[in-house]
Amino acid sequence: MAEYMLEMRNITKEFPGVKALSDVTFKVKKGEIHALVGENGAGKSTLMNVLSGIHPYGSYSGTIVYKGEELRLKNIRDSEAAGIAIIHQELALSPYMTIAENIFLGNERAKHGIISWDETKTQAIRLMKMVGLEEKHSRQVKDLGVGKQQLVEIAKALSKNCELLILDEPTAALNDDDSDHLLALLETLNKKHNMTCILISHKLHELIRIAHNITILRDGRAIESLENTGQLIEGRIIKDMVGREITDRFPKRTPRIGEIGFEIKNWLVHDPLDEKRVVIDNVNMYFRKGEIVGLAGLMGAGRTELAMSVFGKAYGTKISGSLIKDGKRINPQNISQAIGHGIAYVTEDRKTAGLVHIMDIKSNITLANLRDVSRAAVVNEDEEMVVAKQYQKRLDIKAASVFQKAGNLSGGNQQKVVLSKWIFANPDVLILDEPTRGIDVGAKYEIYKIILKLAEAGKCLIIISSELPEILGITDRLYILNEGRVVGEMKTSEATQEDIMTTIIKSSSV
């Protein structure tokens, strides 16, 4: 029997103007969890798209050998038939269908073209139990949190008799508890069912915890494969990822904090789907110029809902309270008015709300501030291109040119385009919701430096992050939210992760 379940030999893949993969060889043993790491644009997702048939045979050079036989995949159905399943960072579930319907979507339990709902229910319950999903099979997916939606995706993969499971950034959108549950599930599937997994993630501490081997890509090339003997440290992996050592995760800074620039007073927001339910409950906050303020809390605490409601009432109904900017009350009724008042919001959802995927990088970057690249209401494309190139270089957006469609970029580079768009809008108040989600450690450092420069320029910076080390490493002060209420405020220099979690737990028991 061959030593390796999978061998990808000398894989080269080119897009117009970009060589995404260059002579990459990647090997995975049966029954192992193998991590694939690298900076954004290193080629991780492209390599897995080749393996899953998204990039079909003939569109790349090289050979795929799976269980001793060469694979020539035409599409994703071919890879699934071979027992290979991929779960992308952007989940592919139908929100208004039930859990059971989603698990067997495209793989229906049917005889003679008629779906057997009894078998669908029975098999769905079995798979849900297997992945630890304690919900009714008839519940709609839209009513589940992101962590449970990930479990539905895994159950869906298992329904196809998957032997090799590929997960692309599975914990990027999860809080610590959901991440721990998902990693524990992967370990269980690996040990009890001998499931082979390929795991892509920027959360290196998770990979060190769970992976047997780690392969590092840089600039489309395989740099090294490391066996995880329990002695690996993050710094060792980072050095190979970025080609240099990174000794400090967060840039050093001497804050220059000024007067109060923005205030939220007695802010009350109701759920747009259930007007009786209060989502944000009498929140009071202030933000000083040059200060970076974090919003900490568990998933569902109301951080995103607060940010969107402040940003031109983009979320919520029956909103009351006051917004005060530079000592004057403002009342933006929509997003356009919020931008006009100097407020910007970098969404956590770049897929549906952050970008126009069919537009190029250039157009996306200038979209929120066309006034600055226009004359007499006509966009000056030369000025637009100069601006876009500046931001491409400044944020190190890996693309062939600023004319590349945003939808064709890697997730991390899409996030950089979203960030560029709102920085170019030149706001006074910038709310960043999970600004480094799905971004590698080297790119995170560059984004942190940009955030610090904005603070030095006297902007009010508000950071929402599910990563407590990030909140503690980049902010000056933080508010802790739970169940739509502010339950704590503290200086970051005096705070610890334990302090934050203790505050949340105590507020939940009141």
Protein Blocks (a to p, Z undefined) as FASTA:
>chain_A
ZZbfbdcehiacddehiafbghiacdddehiacdddddehilpmmmmmmmnomagghiag
cdddeehiacddfbfklmmmnopacddfbdcbdfkbcfklmmmgoiacceehiacfklmm
mmmmmmmmmnopacdfkbcfklpcfklmmmmmmmmmmmnopabdcdehkllmpcfklmmm
mmmmmmmmmmmnopacddddfblmlmmmmpmbdcddeehiafbdcddehlacfklmmmmm
nopacfbfbdcddddddddfbdcehiacddfklmkbcfbghiacdddehiacddeddehi
lmmmmmmmmnoolgcehiacdddeehiacddfbfklmmmnopacddfblmlmmpcfkbcf
klmmmmmmmmlmcgehiacfklmmmmmmmmmmmnopacfblkbcfklpcfklmmmmmmmm
mmmnopabdcdehklgoiafklmmmmmmmmmmmmmnopacddddfblklmmmmmmbdcdd
eehiafbdcdfklpcfklmmmmmmmmmmZZ
